Amino acid sequence: MIECRDLHKYYGDYHALRGIDLTIREGEFFSLLGPSGCGKTTLLRTIAGFEGISSGVVLIDDKDMARVPANKRPTNMVFQSYAIFPHLSVAENVAFGLRRDPRPRAEKDAAVEEALKMVGLTGYGKRRAHALSGGQRQRVALARALILKPKVLLLDEPLSALDRKMREQMQVELIKLQRQVGITFVLVTHDQEEALVMSDRIAVMFEGQIAQLDEPESLYSRPVDRRVADFIGVMNFLPATILSEGEGVIHVDVEGLGEIEIPESRVARHDEPGAPPMIGFRPEAVSIFPEGQPQTAPRQNGGVIDEVVYYGDMTYYDVRIDEEDGTKSEPVRISMRNVFGRDIPDVGTRASIGWSPASLILF
Ligand code: ATP
C-alpha cells in the first residue's frame, strides 16, 4: 500500500530521515514508534505530502507521489490537537470534509450519520463541539477523516491528550474501527505500550532510521539490539564474558548467574561492533521466591531484595544477585504477579530467583 525507498529528509543541515526503507501492507495497522525527535512525525508528513523529501521515493498504491500534492493523495490525517471547529456542531464538523462534494444534501447527511455511528457518536450531531470531552472530540476528528473514505488514515499521536483510562478505551475502539472499515492505519506514537497494544507491525525508529520493523511479539521477545530492547518495555542487562563459541551454542559466564550455554537463536546480532557482551532478560522471565521456598525453575540463584514496587496486580522487585566472590550484582528488576493471601517479601530480605537459560538473550 505504502512504500518508502531510501527516503532522506534534510531540514537545512539537519538530516532528519536517513534512508528509510519501508513497506506498509494494505489493511494493516502500522505504527511508527520512537523517542521524541527520532523523525516519526516527519516520516508521516512525507507520506501525507505535507513535507517534501530530499531524495528517495514514496509510492502509495504503486503510484509515485513525487508530484502529487497532499490533497490529491489517497490519505487523510488525524492530528493530536484534533483541529476541530469549536463553534460548529458535531455534524457540521464532520461534514466539513465534504464541503466540495457535489452530492445532494440528503446523501451527505446520511454519510455524516454513518461516520458518527462508526465512531460511537450516534445522536451527537447537533451538539456544539466546544461542549465535548477530549475523547468525544477525538471521535469527531476521526469521523471527519473517515467520511472522505481515504485508503490510508494517518494518525499523529491521536490519543496523547487523553487521560489514561480514556486512552486505553480509545485504543481498543480504534482497533475495532480499523478492522471494521478495513482502511490502512499508520499511527505515530512515542508510547511503546500503545504501539504494542494496537499494531499489526511496528517500525521502531532512532535518529532518522528504522532500527527494527516487526510484529509486537517479535519486538518484545527478540529485539535486534540493546536500544530497541531498552525502549520496548524493561530489559535487565548483566555483563557477560564469552568463554567459547561453536556448534550452535555460545558458552558465557554471566555476572550473578554463572556459566550458561546460550543457543545461537537467542543471540541479538545487530549490536554496535565492539560493544561488551551482555545478557538481557525481561522482568517476567525470571521468578522470585522467599529463600527456602521450593520452586520449579531449572536454575536458581540467591540475592537480596533492594526495592519493592507494588502495583496491585503485580509487584516489581529489584534484586541484587550474589556473585561468586561474595559481592552483589547491580540490581535487576523482576516482576511477579501477586497471589491473593500470599505475603509480599520485604526490602532487605533474602530471596532466590529462578530462571531458565531459554529466557535469556545474548547482546
Ligand atoms: P516528537 O514525538 O517529539 O514529535 P518526532 O520523532 O515526531 O518527535 P520529528 O517531529 O519528526 O520527530 O522531528 C525530527 C527532527 O527534525 C527533530 O530534531 C526536529 O527538531 C527536526 N525538525 C522537524 N521539523 C522541522 C522543521 N520544520 N525545521 C527544522 N527542523 C525540523
Residues whose N, C-alpha, C, O or C-beta is under 5 A from the ligand:
A	BS01	ATP	Y11 A16 P35 S36 G37 C38 G39 K40 T41 T42 H190
